[in-house]
């Protein structure tokens, strides 16, 4: 059987915070900032970017992003006539504990396919 990754589970910074997922086109129109605790925050938004049009807010915390990865085709599919796909696909990259540079590189990797990015953001309670 094929391994299926478990869905990401996020521990909220505060019980009243919420997790929201946004599918955005590039350019995102987001300036991210690394906080002292290593978290990555939405610091600024371009009013013309797709993030503003889709409800992203300054202060949201980046928890995960889609990224482009190389699909691995099992050797078996090669030996039975090449059935199956190889190439690139998207995966979910959790940014908790990741360096700022790595998180930004994973966001940018989405341009290799369709240019859409899914961001998982934690919205602090008001």
C-alpha positions in Angstrom: 0.0 0.0 0.0 1.1 3.6 -0.7 2.1 5.7 2.2 -0.2 8.6 2.8 1.2 11.5 4.9 -0.7 12.3 8.0 -2.5 15.7 8.0 -0.6 18.5 9.7 -1.8 19.3 13.2 -1.0 22.7 14.7 -0.8 23.7 18.3 -2.2 27.2 18.5 -0.3 29.9 20.3 -3.6 30.8 22.1 -6.8 28.8 22.5 -8.8 31.6 20.8 -6.6 31.8 17.7 -7.7 30.1 14.5 -6.0 28.3 11.6 -7.0 29.4 8.1 -5.9 28.0 4.7 -5.6 30.3 1.7 -5.0 29.3 -2.0 -3.3 32.3 -3.6 -1.9 33.1 -7.0 1.6 34.6 -7.5 2.6 37.3 -6.8 1.3 37.0 -3.3 1.9 40.6 -2.3 3.1 39.6 1.2 6.2 40.8 3.1 7.1 38.2 5.7 9.1 38.9 8.8 11.0 36.5 11.1 10.1 37.1 14.8 12.6 36.7 17.7 11.0 33.3 18.6 11.6 32.0 15.0 8.0 32.3 13.9 7.2 33.9 10.5 4.7 36.7 10.5 2.9 38.6 7.7 4.4 42.1 8.2 3.0 43.9 5.2 0.5 43.4 2.4 0.5 44.9 -1.1 -3.1 46.1 -1.6 -3.0 44.8 -5.2 -1.7 41.3 -4.2 -3.7 38.1 -4.2 -3.3 37.8 -0.4 -5.3 40.9 0.3 -8.0 39.9 -2.1 -8.3 36.5 -0.3 -8.4 37.7 3.3 -4.9 37.4 4.6 -4.2 39.9 7.3 -1.1 41.6 8.7 -0.1 39.7 11.9 -1.1 36.3 10.6 1.6 33.6 11.4 2.8 31.3 8.7 2.4 27.7 9.8 2.7 25.8 6.5 2.9 26.2 2.8 2.7 24.1 -0.3 6.0 23.3 -1.9 7.0 21.5 -5.1 8.7 18.1 -4.7 9.9 15.4 -7.0 7.5 12.5 -7.3 9.2 9.2 -6.7 8.2 6.5 -9.1 8.6 3.0 -7.8 11.1 0.8 -9.7 8.2 -1.7 -10.1 6.3 0.7 -12.3 9.3 0.9 -14.6 9.6 -2.8 -14.9 5.9 -3.3 -15.8 6.0 -0.9 -18.7 6.4 2.5 -17.2 2.8 2.8 -15.8 2.7 5.6 -13.3 3.9 9.2 -13.2 7.1 10.8 -12.3 7.7 14.5 -12.2 6.8 17.2 -9.8 3.9 17.5 -7.4 3.0 19.6 -4.4 3.4 18.7 -0.7 2.7 20.5 2.5 5.7 21.9 4.2 5.3 22.9 7.9 7.2 26.0 8.7 7.4 25.4 12.5 11.1 25.2 13.3 12.2 25.9 9.8 14.6 28.7 8.9 13.2 31.8 7.4 15.2 31.2 4.2 13.9 27.6 3.8 10.3 28.7 4.3 10.6 31.4 1.7 12.3 29.0 -0.7 9.5 26.5 -0.3 6.9 29.2 -1.1 8.8 30.3 -4.2 9.1 26.6 -5.4 5.4 26.7 -6.2 6.2 28.8 -9.3 7.6 25.6 -10.9 4.1 24.2 -11.4 1.0 26.3 -11.7 2.1 29.4 -9.6 -0.6 28.9 -7.0 0.4 28.6 -3.3 -1.6 27.3 -0.4 -0.6 29.0 2.9 -1.8 27.8 6.3 -1.8 30.8 8.6 -2.6 31.2 12.3 -4.9 34.1 12.9 -4.3 35.7 16.4 -7.6 36.5 18.2 -8.6 40.1 18.2 
